[in-house]
Structures are given as structure tokens and as C-alpha cells.
Amino acid sequence: MLSLRLRFSIAVAKAASRASRSIGNKGETLSGRILLALEPEAISLLAANKEVILVSGTNGKTSTTRALAAIVSQLGPVATSGSGSNLSWGTANALMSPAPYAVLEVDELHLPAIIAQTDPRVVLLLNLTRDQLHRMHEVKRVADRWHVECTEAVNTTFVADIDDPYINYAIANASHVVRVSFGGRVHPDGAVCPRCGLYLTWLKGNYSCTCGLTNKISDAKFKKGSAAYRNAVMANLVGEIVRADPMEFTETELERSVTKEVQGKVAHFRLTKNPASWTEALRADIWPDVILVLNARQVDGIDTSWLWDLSFAPLKGHRVIVCGERSLDIAYRMHVEGISSEVVETFNEAINLVQSLEVSVLTAYTAFFELAM
């Protein structure tokens, strides 16, 4: 039974959300903020009546959460955030739903607090790589926070992709873990062991350390595959824990991608926000003409030094057109690697230069939502 204070807070938050939407805003963030302002314990109080599943990682949170919500919905109604709002107020907003299950995407820095507040049944940990350096700083900072909370969350089962050494370190002392390996893969920040600080020994994408940290010992092993494939597998592993039937997903369903017609051309948009997602996108099939759009606003990550942490070699032989607020950053990075590009100011100019019928468009967060959604 919800307390009078909590019911009043929910009513006010929902009314504010409706008013916000009536004037053209989404209203989701506002309602969560108001709820937590009126009842700071709202997340804990609302989570107590639900079976909670959390999803976090640098890449793939939104699409994997959507897939996992579909899996869990076979058991009953699911509270989730369809927009990808993943900070504390997004969590609060989603939990206002009366659904008995909650599948929630959680920002990496907010994950420890949300675990502590919701006592989740399962937490799915996807990966940890460099992202939004102005906010996250180095990967080890996030991994240390996760390590502490994973150790303390004794009632929670963690499903973890241990091919990422930072994920393996985070759950090293957890009470209940399903360690998943896909045969190993190289990690761009994986030179040093996150547990003891010594150099990791790498061989064909697999790592080991004298302190015992390794991905060679796992509870579940699968074939190698794309990030979308890996995330689909792990979502179904979580579903198995809560006794939901497995579901099949296409790779495009687990990617942040959109295809739409723009000025008579078929544009294949894909979200590429950091070295890991850029590398994944550049390994995929790319059309001969490619447009790269790079901004550096708050959600994109103000610091673009990560451009030097990946190789643009797959773009050799393609016609590359660059635009966005930080177009010169990415154009110079490719120039150093021997890849020429045409720099224009706007996306409209870029699409007008495309002569073929289809084009790949790789974009950061703000550009993706402005152009593709």
C-alpha cells in the first residue's frame, strides 16, 4: 500500500507531465524530477512492489533494454522507459507504472545508487569503454564504483560479459554471477588489469592476469559476433533467470539505426558515439558514400580526444563527407590516417553532394536525434 505522501507526489508529478506534454514537451524528465523532489525515497518505495531488472553499459543500453522488456512482457506488464531516459528521474518516472515488472536502462554513473535503491533481481552489465570523458573520466573510475556496489548487492544476480576486463573486475566479488564469454575480443583500454594494476596478457582477444582475472573461465560461452548479437544473447539469459521464454531479434533491432529517405536519397543512419560504437559501425557494411556528423554537446561528450582511440581505416576507398560542429576534428583525424574527406557546414549540404541513391550516415547523439528521429 503506497503512503499518502507518495500517492500525492505521484499525482502531482503526473499532472505536471500532462501539462508539459500539452505544450509540446515530452514531460518524462520533469515528472521524475518532481516526484523525487516531493518524495526523495520514491525509487525505493516504488521498487519494493516490483521485480526489477537493470541494464547498464557504455553502449547498447537502450536497444538491449527494449529487447529485454519485450522478453519479460511475456510474464506480465512491464514498467520501462521507452525514450531511454536513464538517470535517477527517468527511473523514478518509469517506476510510477503499476506494472509488476520493471526493466530499466541505467546510466553508468547512476547504476550503483539505483542498485542500492531498487534491490534488483537481475542486473545486466554489457560493457565499459571510454565515453563522455568530461563526465565519466577514465573507465577505471566507473569500474571501481561498480565493483563496490556489485560486491554489496548480495541479493542480485549479475549477468556480465566478462570479455570486457572492466566488467569482469566489477563483478569479481559479487555473490551471484552468470559470467558470459563470446570467445574474447580486444578492449581499447585493456592494457592494464583493473584489479591489480599489472599488465594483462592478451592472446587472440582473450586476457589473463597473474592476480587471476581472466575471461577464460565462464559460466556460459557463445560464438563470436557483433555487439547486437551479444546483447541479444545476454538479454535472453536474463529472461531465462526470470523464467521468460527466449525471443529472437535481428541485429538491426539491437542497433541504434534508422533508414529514411532524405532529399531523394536513402540514408542509413547509425548512432556512433564513442570509440567502441564507431569501431562496431565501421566493421559493418558501409555504402560507398559516407557522411560523418560530429557534434560535441553535453550528451555527445564535450571532449573529442577519443577520436584518436580508433582507426578509420575501413573508410579508405569510400567517398567521405564530414559535417557537424566538430567536423574539422574528425576530418583532421582521418587526414593523419591518410583518408581524405570533404568538409561542409550542414547535413543538407552533405546530402546534396551524394550522387548515389544510398548513403551511410554515422552520427553522434544530438545529430542522430535531430536528423534520424
N, C-alpha and C positions, 0 to 999 in steps of 0.2 A: 504494500500500500504506500503510495507516494505521499510525502508530507504536504501539508497545506502550503508551506513556503515554496516547495519545489513545483507544485502544481500551478501556483500563482506565477512563478518565474517562467515556466514553460508557456503559459497563456500570454504573458507579456511579450516573450521572445517571438512567438508565432505571429502575434498581431503586428509586431514591428516588421517581421519578414514579409507579411502580406502587404503592408503599406509600402515597403521598399520595392517590392515587385510591381506594385500598381503604378509606379513612376518610372519603370523600365530597368530597375536594378535586379540582380539575382536574389539578394536577400539572405543567402545562406550564411555568409560570414557574419553578417550583422546579428542574426538570431542567435548564433552560438556565442558571440561576444556578450550579448545582453544576458543570456542565460547564465554564463559564468560570472558576470558582474553581480547578478542578483543572488545566485547560489553557487559559491565557489566550489562546493563539493558535488556539483551536478553530475559530473562524469562518473564518479564512484557510485553515487546513488542510483543512477540510471543503469549502469553496467551490472549492478547486483542482480537485476532481474533478467539478464540475458546470457546466452552463451556467446562469448566474444572471441573473435579471431582477428588478429592484426597482421598486416603486411607492410614490410618496410625494406628499404634498399635504395641505392643511388638511382638505379634505372629499373623501369618496368613496374613500378608500384601501381600505377593507375590501371593499366591494362590487366595485370595479374589480379588485382582486387576485383575488377569487373568479372573476370572469368571465375574466380573463387566464389563470388556472390551468386553466380549462376549455378554453380555446383551445389552450394549449401541451400539454395532456394528449393531444392528438391525435398528438403526436410520441413520447410515452413517459411513464412515471411522473413525477409532479411532486411535489417537496417544497414544502409551503406551510403556513401557519398558519391553520387553519380558524377559530380563535377570535378572530383579529385581534390577537394579541399581537405588538406591533411595535417593542419595544425590543431591545437587543442580545441579551438572554437568549431572547427569542422567536425571533430569527434563529438563534441557536445551536441551539435546540431543533429547529427545522424542518430545519436542515441535517444533523441526525443521520440523517435518512432516507437510504437508499442510492439514491434516485431520481437519474437523470442530469440532471434539470432542477429548478430552484428558482425559484419565483415568490413573492416576499416583500414583504409590506407593511412599510414602514419609517417610523417616527416622524420628523417633520421635523428635530428637533434631532439625532437619531441618524444621519440619512442620510449626511452627509459621512464619518463613521467607517466605516459599513457599506460605502460605495462603495470606500473605500481598502482595506478588508479583503477584499472579495469580487471586485474587478476585474470588475464585471458586464458581460454582453454588451449589455444594454439597460437604461436607466432611464426610467421613465415619470413625468413631472412634471405633475401635474394642476392645481394652483392654490396660491396663498399668500394667506391673509387672516387677520384677527385671530382668535385662538383661545387660550384658556388664558393670559390675559395675565400671570398670576402666574408662569408658567413660560417662555413664549415671548417675552414682552415685545412690542415692535413688530415688524411684518412685516419691516422692513428688516434687522433683526438676523439672521433666518433666511436671508433672501435673500443677504446678504453671505457667510454660511458656505457656502451652496450655490454661489455664484459661484466661490469659491476652488476647491472640490473639483471642480466641473464643468470648470473650466479644466485641472486637473491630471489628470483621468481620460481620458487620450488614447486608450485602447482601447475606450471605452464610447460607444455611440450613445444620445443623449438624444432621446426623443420628448416634445415640450414644447408646451403650449397657450400660445402667445405672446399671446393676447388678454389674458392677465394680465401686466402690465408687469413684475412681480417675477420671474415665470418667465422672461420674455424676457431680463431682466438676468442671471439666474442662468446661462443658457447662452450668453451673448453671446460668450464666448471659447472655447467648447467646440470640440473638434476635429471631432466628428461629431454633427450635429443634424438632426432632422426637425422643422421649425417648422410648427406646425399652427394654423390660424385658422378660427374659425366665424363670421366676419363682424363680430367685435367685440362687446364688452359693457362696461358701466361697471364700474369697480373701486372699491369703497368707500374704499380707501386709495391711490388712484391719482392724487392731485393733483400730486405731485412726482415727477420722474424718479428712479428708484432708482439710476441710473448716474451722473448728473452733478449732481443736486440742483436743476435748474431746473424750472419749471412745465411739465407736459405739456400739449400742445394736444389737446383731445378734440373729436371730431365724430362724432355718431351711434355712439358706442361704440368708435370707433377712435381711437388715440392716436399722437402723433409728438412727437419732441423734436429740438432743434437738434443734439444730440450724435449723432443717427442712430437712437436706439431707437424702433422703431415696429412695429406689428403689420400694417402694410400690405404687407409683403414676407414671403411664407411659402412653404414647400415644398409644402404641401397645404392646400387651402381647402374648407370644407364649409358647408352651410347652418346658419343659427342653430338652436338647440334647447336643451332643458333640460340640466342638468348630467349626468343619467343618459344622455342621448343622446350628449353629447360624450365621456363616459368610455367608452362602448361603442365609439365610432368609434376612439378612440385605442388602446384595448385591441387592436382588430383591426389597427391599424397596427403595433403591436409584434409581433403574431402574424405579420404579413407579413414582417417583418425576419428572424424565426427560421424562416420557411417553413412556417407553420401555416395551414391553411385558415381563412377568416373564419367567424364564427358570429354568429347574430342573437340579440339579447337584448331582452326587453321593458323598458320604463322601470322598472317595479316591481322587476325583478331587479337593477337598478343603484341602487336606493334602499334606505335602511335603513328598511323599513316592514314592519309586521305587522298583519294583521287577525284579530281573535279576538272571541269572544263574552264579554262581561263583564256579569254580573247581568242577563241577558236583552237586552242591547243589543249591536249590532255596533260594536266600537270599532276605528277605523282609526288605529293608532299610527304615528307617523313621528318618527325621530330628528332633532332640531333643536338644534344645539349651539353655534352662533355666528352672527354676522350673515349670512354667506353662505348657510348651510343654512336659517336662518329665512326669508330672503328667497325662496329657492327653494321652500320649502314653502308660503309664503303666496301665491305665484303660482299654485300648483296648485289643483285643485278641492277645496274645503273644504265640509263639511256645514254646515247652518245652525247646529247646536250644536257648539261647540268647547271642548275642555278643554286648558288650557296647564299644564304641570307643570315647575317650575323649581327645581332644587337648585343648590348651589354647593359641591360636594365637590371633591376634588382633580382627578378626571378631567373634571368638568364645567367647571372653571375657577372659582377662588375669587372672582375679580374679575368682577362683573356689570355693569360700566360699559359694556360693549359693547351693552347694551340700547338705548342712545341712538344707536347707529350704524345702526339700521334703522327702517323705518316699519311700523307695524301697521295702516296704513290699510285693507288688504284685509279686516280683521276688522270693519269698520263694517257694521252691519246683521245681524251674527251674534250669537247668544247666547254669551257668553264666560264660562267658569267657570275660575277660577285656583286652583291648589293647589301644594304643594311648600314646601320650606324657605325659598325666597326669593319666595314668592307676592306679597308686598307690593311688592317691587321692580318686578315686571313689571306689576302692577295699576296702580301709580302712573305708570309709563312710558306705559301706554295711556291713563290718565286725562288726562295732559298733552296727548295727541293727540286727545282728545275721544271716546274709546272706553270705554264703561262695562263693568264686569265684576263677577262675583260671586266673592268670595274665601272659600274653605273650607280646612280644615286638611288633609284627606286625600283621596286619589283616590276612595275608596269614597263619601265624601260628595258628591264632584263627579259621579260616575256616577249616583248616586241622584237628582240634580237634573235629569238629562237626561230629557226627556219623549218625544223622538223615538226611532225604532228604531235610528238610526245616528248616530255622533258621530266627529268628527275629534279625535285626541289628539296634540298636539305636545309632545314631551318632551325633556329633556336626557338625557345619557348614563345616569346612575345610575337615573333613573326609567324610562327605556326598558328597561333590562335587568331591572329589578325587576318591571315591570308587563307588558311585552310578550313577554318571552322565557320 
